[in-house]
Amino acid sequence: MFMRATLRKARRDEKALFYLHGVEAPRRPPTLSGMTHRSLIIGASGGIGSAITAKLQQNGSEVTALSRSADGLDITDEASVKEVLDRVEGEFQLIFVATGALELNGNGPEKALKELDAQAMVAQFSVNCIGPSLVMKHALHRLPRNGPSCFAALSARVGSIGDNKMGGWYSYRTAKAALNQMIHSAAIELKRTHREAVCVALHPGTVQTDLTAKFAGNHPTVTPDEAAHNLLSVLEGLSPRQSGQFFDWQGERVEW
Ligand SMILES: NC(=O)c1ccc[n+]([C@@H]2O[C@H](COP(=O)([O-])OP(=O)(O)OC[C@H]3O[C@@H](n4cnc5c(N)ncnc54)[C@H](OP(=O)(O)O)[C@@H]3O)[C@@H](O)[C@H]2O)c1
């Protein structure tokens, strides 16, 4: 009885904070196991994807882990995306896209405009923007219409136009900026049918994976396990009001 009354009062206080100050009270998030009862990971073979998969499994989620190397899921090929996803049944409270590439076919990030190559740029868009977009097209309807759910895709802070102080890395930056726009737009569409869903772009920090091995330099890095912990903690703390935004591993919004 006392517990119920205390809970009711806490809820009233949260509402009051919102109405008085126009800020959302710290949300009581669904428990990780609640929100991630069933999880679908795309890119589960990657450094971050495999760590996310392991962390969710440790937390008791029923995880479907898909990748190109293990399942033939090539995100740049819509037929492949559809075919592999059609093999998977049911709804998922969490869909996490951990695919991506910085260097493709021997083409690394450009330092100057003179290094720009049309084919290399197309390849970047294909993997880093079109691929996750095709996954959204074929997987977002697998989020439950009722109850909390989440779609998240790994973007990168370098995709932020506002945060770009260094230039360079043209193709990767613009592909990630385009991915951010896709996620923002898809979140608007998703809200019409899935009122409790969160759809976000994430920056994982600089993580010790194959992707960064040649490029991390003196940047402070974290292990994939730490990154997975950070990213899942961020997702756990988000509410539907924050859907459509871009967050870093600390849960801070990244400007577009
Ligand atoms: N590591 C970082 O510091 C960092 C920083 C900022 C953003 N990110 C972003 O985080 C994401 C994951 O990075 P990571 O460091 O974990 O990289 P990673 O270890 O190199 O893993 C890349 C993953 O992407 C998959 N992949 C690549 N091309 C694919 C395709 N055409 N179809 C299907 N899967 C494909 C790979 O699958 P297979 O191996 O099975 O082929 C692998 O699972 C990327 O989007 C990256 O831009 C990473």
The ligand as a Tripos MOL2 file, in Angstrom:
@<TRIPOS>MOLECULE
LIG
   48    52     1     0     0
SMALL
NO_CHARGES

@<TRIPOS>ATOM
      1 N1         35.0940    1.6160  -34.1830 N.am      1 LIG1
      2 C1         34.9130    2.9220  -34.0090 C.2       1 LIG1
      3 O1         35.7260    3.5980  -33.3260 O.2       1 LIG1
      4 C2         33.7550    3.6310  -34.6260 C.ar      1 LIG1
      5 C3         33.6370    5.0200  -34.4500 C.ar      1 LIG1
      6 C4         32.5520    5.6770  -35.0070 C.ar      1 LIG1
      7 C5         31.6000    4.9630  -35.7000 C.ar      1 LIG1
      8 N2         31.7290    3.6180  -35.8610 N.ar      1 LIG1
      9 C6         30.7350    2.9100  -36.6510 C.3       1 LIG1
     10 O2         30.3390    1.7180  -35.9930 O.3       1 LIG1
     11 C7         29.9920    0.7270  -36.9610 C.3       1 LIG1
     12 C8         30.6820   -0.5930  -36.6170 C.3       1 LIG1
     13 O3         32.0580   -0.3780  -36.5780 O.3       1 LIG1
     14 P1         33.1030   -1.4670  -36.0250 P.3       1 LIG1
     15 O4         34.2030   -0.6740  -35.4630 O.co2     1 LIG1
     16 O5         32.4130   -2.4760  -35.1900 O.co2     1 LIG1
     17 O6         33.5960   -2.1000  -37.4130 O.3       1 LIG1
     18 P2         34.0690   -3.5620  -37.7900 P.3       1 LIG1
     19 O7         34.6000   -4.2930  -36.6230 O.co2     1 LIG1
     20 O8         34.9370   -3.3960  -38.9900 O.co2     1 LIG1
     21 O9         32.7000   -4.2840  -38.2200 O.3       1 LIG1
     22 C9         32.0390   -3.9000  -39.3830 C.3       1 LIG1
     23 C10        30.7890   -4.7320  -39.5380 C.3       1 LIG1
     24 O10        30.1070   -4.2640  -40.6960 O.3       1 LIG1
     25 C11        29.7550   -5.3880  -41.4760 C.3       1 LIG1
     26 N3         29.6380   -5.0170  -42.8730 N.ar      1 LIG1
     27 C12        30.4500   -4.2390  -43.6250 C.ar      1 LIG1
     28 N4         29.9740   -4.1580  -44.8760 N.ar      1 LIG1
     29 C13        28.8420   -4.9030  -44.9100 C.ar      1 LIG1
     30 C14        27.9140   -5.2130  -45.9180 C.ar      1 LIG1
     31 N5         28.0170   -4.7450  -47.1650 N.pl3     1 LIG1
     32 N6         26.8750   -6.0030  -45.6050 N.ar      1 LIG1
     33 C15        26.7310   -6.4960  -44.3510 C.ar      1 LIG1
     34 N7         27.5750   -6.2420  -43.3610 N.ar      1 LIG1
     35 C16        28.6320   -5.4530  -43.6420 C.ar      1 LIG1
     36 C17        30.8580   -6.4100  -41.2470 C.3       1 LIG1
     37 O11        30.3590   -7.6710  -41.6040 O.3       1 LIG1
     38 P3         31.2860   -8.9440  -42.0190 P.3       1 LIG1
     39 O12        32.5450   -8.8330  -41.1960 O.co2     1 LIG1
     40 O13        30.4380  -10.1070  -41.6130 O.co2     1 LIG1
     41 O14        31.5260   -8.8730  -43.4670 O.co2     1 LIG1
     42 C18        31.0510   -6.2300  -39.7490 C.3       1 LIG1
     43 O15        30.0710   -6.9410  -39.0550 O.3       1 LIG1
     44 C19        30.3520    1.3300  -38.3180 C.3       1 LIG1
     45 O16        29.1850    1.8510  -38.9010 O.3       1 LIG1
     46 C20        31.2800    2.4640  -37.9880 C.3       1 LIG1
     47 O17        31.2180    3.4940  -38.9430 O.3       1 LIG1
     48 C21        32.7880    2.9340  -35.3420 C.ar      1 LIG1
@<TRIPOS>BOND
     1     1     2 1
     2     2     3 2
     3     2     4 1
     4     4     5 ar
     5     4    48 ar
     6     5     6 ar
     7     6     7 ar
     8     7     8 ar
     9     8     9 1
    10     8    48 ar
    11     9    10 1
    12     9    46 1
    13    10    11 1
    14    11    12 1
    15    11    44 1
    16    12    13 1
    17    13    14 1
    18    14    15 2
    19    14    16 1
    20    14    17 1
    21    17    18 1
    22    18    19 2
    23    18    20 1
    24    18    21 1
    25    21    22 1
    26    22    23 1
    27    23    24 1
    28    23    42 1
    29    24    25 1
    30    25    26 1
    31    25    36 1
    32    26    27 ar
    33    26    35 ar
    34    27    28 ar
    35    28    29 ar
    36    29    30 ar
    37    29    35 ar
    38    30    31 1
    39    30    32 ar
    40    32    33 ar
    41    33    34 ar
    42    34    35 ar
    43    36    37 1
    44    36    42 1
    45    37    38 1
    46    38    39 2
    47    38    40 1
    48    38    41 1
    49    42    43 1
    50    44    45 1
    51    44    46 1
    52    46    47 1
@<TRIPOS>SUBSTRUCTURE
     1 LIG1         1 GROUP 0 **** ****
